[in-house]
Amino acid sequence: MEEQINSYVFFDQCVRGKMSKKGYEPFQDNVNQLTGKSIQRLTAFGLLEFAGFTKLDIFDMEHKNKKLSKYLFHSYEEICEFIPSLKNRIYTKIPKHSLKRKLERKRDQEELEYLNEQGLKCINRYIEGVESIYEGLIDNLFLDRLSQINISKLSIEDEKQVINTFADIILGIICQKRNMGSLRLICKIFQEKRGQIVEGEQAEGIEKQIATICGKLKPSGDLMDCELVHLAFFGSNDKYCHCYTTDDKETIIDRLILYCKSVDHFINWYFDHGKLNQYKRPKWRCGKVFILDKDNGEKIKEISATEIYERVIGMKQ
């Protein structure tokens, strides 16, 4: 379906770590044979993880002296008032100058003796790209942290408004062809819309399967895993993405099914009801996911996002 010249390569954190450091030559040789001359796609969450920010730096958000996930919001209006402050807090936690300084320090001091030529090239690209990637990084982390807002005490109507607002944000980003890491927010939306997204005789079984997937996704960490599923289905800059990971193949397939089914539901609902008239219906640009052996980098499984799409949606592109 996709030609090599029209594709990017995306490495998750585990793969990129081994591709960027000395001492993993057999792993690197096998992966290089698979990727050929494709260009590695650098992403917002990749920049954040490569810089070495800690969990405390990134994820620990509070509201009124409570962890964000523990604070009980009581109305849609209260959440609307809070959302701008959440984004401002992320700006404060990850200032642009600090991000660039961490990357430079990692290159010049901490990691110099460990990084190989590819690692040095990668970190230099990130340093040069901080200005262009920074706003996308803030937006992506903001989207990720929205998933931690506790809406369990909202009225049915307010809860519906919140979920629709989250879905609006996701669809807007997809329609604008921007990179996105929203898997945790997709999980939250799916859990709140149980019984509405999956139809047909197999609906109950699929919903139980997806609920299990959502339950396994940690509330923090795995940032690049959240980007992987989006890139697998929508690519980047009008190019397909071939994504490489050492994660368990069943976990990856389950996440692809979840993302595909949920996003397709959002797209059909909003465009069939004229909710997003300012955008064109987004184009699926299905690539591939390669599951690698974590020790030697050999291919264990090649997953076609097109096949996932056709199986889940029941139609061909």
C-alpha positions in Angstrom: 0.0 0.0 0.0 2.7 2.5 0.9 6.1 3.0 -0.8 9.2 3.3 1.3 9.9 6.8 -0.1 6.5 7.9 1.3 7.0 6.7 4.8 8.6 7.8 8.0 10.1 5.6 10.7 9.0 6.0 14.3 10.9 4.3 17.2 9.3 3.9 20.6 11.4 4.8 23.6 12.9 1.3 24.1 13.9 0.9 20.4 15.2 4.4 20.1 17.3 4.1 23.3 19.1 1.1 21.9 19.5 2.6 18.4 21.1 5.8 20.0 23.7 4.2 22.2 26.9 2.3 21.9 27.0 -1.4 22.7 23.9 -2.5 20.8 25.4 -3.1 17.4 23.6 -6.4 16.6 20.3 -4.8 17.5 21.0 -1.8 15.4 22.1 -3.8 12.4 18.9 -5.8 12.4 16.7 -2.7 12.7 18.7 -0.8 10.0 18.1 -3.7 7.6 14.3 -3.3 8.3 14.1 0.5 8.0 16.4 1.0 5.0 16.9 4.7 4.2 13.6 5.9 5.7 13.8 9.1 7.7 13.2 8.8 11.5 10.3 10.9 12.6 11.0 12.9 15.7 8.0 13.7 17.8 6.9 15.9 20.8 6.9 13.1 23.3 10.1 11.7 21.9 11.7 15.1 22.6 10.4 15.1 26.1 11.6 11.6 26.9 15.0 12.1 25.2 15.6 15.2 27.3 15.2 13.1 30.5 12.4 14.8 32.4 11.3 12.8 35.4 7.8 11.7 36.2 7.6 14.4 38.9 8.4 17.0 36.2 5.8 15.8 33.8 2.9 14.1 35.3 2.3 15.2 38.9 -0.4 17.8 38.4 -2.5 19.0 41.4 -5.7 21.0 41.8 -6.7 22.5 45.2 -4.0 20.5 47.1 -5.1 17.2 45.6 -3.8 15.0 42.8 -5.7 15.9 39.7 -7.2 12.4 39.4 -8.5 12.6 43.0 -10.1 16.0 42.9 -13.8 15.7 42.3 -15.1 18.3 39.8 -18.7 19.1 40.3 -19.8 20.9 37.1 -18.9 21.3 33.4 -18.4 25.0 34.1 -15.8 24.3 36.8 -13.8 22.1 34.4 -14.0 24.8 31.7 -12.5 27.3 34.2 -9.8 24.9 35.2 -8.6 23.8 31.7 -6.6 27.0 30.9 -4.8 26.8 34.2 -3.8 23.2 33.5 -2.1 24.2 30.2 -0.4 27.1 31.9 0.9 24.8 34.6 2.4 22.5 31.9 4.2 25.6 30.5 5.6 26.2 33.9 6.7 22.7 34.5 8.5 22.4 31.1 9.8 25.8 30.2 11.4 25.9 26.7 14.8 27.1 27.9 15.0 24.2 30.4 14.1 21.7 27.8 16.9 22.9 25.5 19.4 23.1 28.3 18.6 19.5 29.4 19.2 18.3 25.8 22.5 20.2 25.5 23.7 18.9 28.9 22.8 15.3 27.9 24.7 15.7 24.6 27.8 17.5 26.1 28.2 15.8 29.5 26.0 13.0 30.7 25.6 10.9 27.6 28.5 11.9 25.4 30.4 8.7 26.1 27.3 6.5 25.6 25.7 8.0 22.5 26.6 6.6 19.1 26.6 8.6 15.9 22.9 8.1 15.4 22.2 9.2 19.0 24.2 12.4 18.6 22.5 13.1 15.3 19.1 12.6 17.0 19.8 14.8 20.0 21.2 17.6 17.7 18.0 17.4 15.6 16.0 17.8 18.8 18.1 20.7 20.0 17.6 22.4 16.7 13.9 21.6 16.6 12.9 22.8 20.1 11.5 26.0 18.8 9.3 24.3 16.2 8.2 21.3 18.4 7.7 23.0 21.7 4.1 24.2 21.3 3.1 20.8 20.0 4.7 19.2 23.0 2.7 21.4 25.4 -0.5 20.7 23.5 0.1 16.9 23.5 0.9 16.8 27.2 -2.1 19.0 27.9 -4.2 16.5 26.0 -2.7 13.6 27.9 -3.3 15.2 31.3 -7.0 16.0 30.5 -7.5 12.2 30.8 -6.8 12.6 34.6 -9.7 14.9 35.2 -12.2 13.2 37.6 -15.7 13.5 36.3 -17.3 10.8 38.4 -19.5 13.4 40.3 -20.8 15.3 37.3 -24.4 15.2 36.3 -25.2 13.1 33.2 -25.6 16.3 31.1 -22.4 17.8 32.4 -20.5 14.6 31.8 -21.8 14.4 28.3 -20.6 18.0 27.6 -17.1 17.2 29.0 -16.7 14.1 26.9 -18.0 15.9 23.8 -15.4 18.7 24.4 -12.6 16.1 24.7 -13.8 14.5 21.5 -13.9 17.9 19.7 -10.3 18.5 20.7 -9.1 15.1 19.4 -11.0 15.4 16.1 -9.7 19.0 15.5 -6.1 17.8 15.9 -6.7 14.8 13.5 -8.4 17.0 10.9 -5.5 19.5 11.1 -3.1 16.6 10.5 -1.2 17.3 13.6 0.7 14.6 15.5 -1.0 13.5 18.7 -0.6 11.3 21.7 -4.1 11.0 23.0 -4.4 7.3 23.8 -5.2 7.9 27.5 -7.9 10.4 26.6 -9.3 8.0 24.0 -9.6 5.4 26.8 -11.4 7.9 29.1 -13.9 8.8 26.4 -14.5 5.2 25.5 -15.1 4.2 29.1 -17.6 7.0 29.5 -19.4 6.2 26.2 -19.8 2.4 26.8 -22.6 1.0 24.7 -22.4 3.8 22.2 -19.2 3.2 20.2 -19.4 -0.5 19.3 -22.4 -1.9 17.5 -23.5 -5.3 16.2 -23.7 -8.8 17.7 -20.1 -8.7 18.9 -20.4 -5.3 20.6 -20.4 -6.7 24.2 -17.3 -8.8 23.7 -15.4 -6.0 21.9 -16.3 -3.5 24.6 -15.1 -5.9 27.4 -11.8 -6.4 25.4 -11.3 -2.6 25.0 -12.2 -2.0 28.7 -9.4 -4.4 29.6 -7.0 -2.5 27.3 -7.9 0.8 29.0 -7.4 -0.7 32.4 -3.9 -1.8 31.6 -2.7 1.6 30.3 -0.9 3.4 33.1 -2.1 6.9 34.1 1.5 8.2 33.5 4.5 7.1 31.5 4.6 5.4 28.1 4.3 8.7 26.3 5.6 7.5 23.0 3.4 4.4 23.1 0.5 6.9 23.1 1.9 8.5 19.9 2.5 5.2 18.2 -1.1 4.2 17.6 -2.0 7.6 16.1 1.0 7.6 13.8 0.2 4.0 12.7 -3.3 5.1 11.4 -2.8 8.7 10.4 0.9 9.1 9.6 2.7 12.4 9.7 3.0 15.3 7.3 1.0 13.3 4.7 3.4 10.4 4.9 2.8 6.9 6.2 4.6 5.8 9.4 6.3 2.5 10.0 6.4 2.2 13.8 8.9 0.0 15.7 8.4 -1.3 19.2 9.5 -4.2 21.5 6.2 -4.2 23.3 4.1 -7.3 23.4 2.3 -7.9 20.1 -1.1 -8.6 21.7 -0.9 -5.4 23.7 -0.1 -3.4 20.5 -2.9 -5.0 18.5 -5.4 -4.4 21.2 -4.4 -0.7 21.4 -4.7 -0.4 17.6 -8.2 -1.9 17.7 -9.2 0.5 20.5 -7.9 3.6 18.8 -9.3 2.6 15.4 -12.8 1.9 16.6 -13.0 4.9 18.8 -11.7 7.5 16.4 -13.8 6.1 13.5 -16.9 6.5 15.8 -15.9 10.1 16.5 -15.3 10.9 12.8 -18.6 9.4 11.7 -20.6 11.0 14.5 -19.3 14.5 14.0 -19.3 14.7 10.3 -22.6 12.9 9.8 -24.2 15.4 12.2 -22.4 18.4 10.7 -20.5 19.2 13.9 -17.2 20.0 12.2 -18.1 22.0 9.2 -14.8 23.9 9.3 -12.8 20.8 8.5 -12.7 18.1 5.8 -13.2 14.5 6.8 -9.8 13.3 7.8 -8.0 10.7 5.7 -6.8 7.5 7.2 -3.2 6.9 6.2 -2.5 3.4 7.5 1.1 2.3 7.9 2.6 -0.6 9.8 3.8 -1.6 13.2 6.9 -3.9 13.6 7.2 -5.9 16.8 10.9 -6.5 17.5 12.8 -8.9 19.7 14.0 -6.8 22.7 17.4 -8.4 22.7 18.5 -8.6 19.1 16.1 -6.3 17.2 14.9 -9.1 14.8 11.3 -8.8 13.5 8.8 -10.9 15.4 5.6 -9.6 13.9 4.6 -7.1 11.2 1.2 -5.6 11.8 -0.6 -3.9 9.0 -2.7 -1.0 10.2 -4.8 -1.4 7.0 -5.7 -4.9 8.0 -6.7 -3.7 11.5 -8.8 -0.9 10.0 -10.6 -3.3 7.6 -11.2 -5.8 10.3 -12.5 -3.3 12.9 -14.4 -0.9 10.5 -15.6 -3.6 8.2 -14.8 -1.7 5.0 -11.8 -1.0 2.8 -10.1 2.3 2.2 
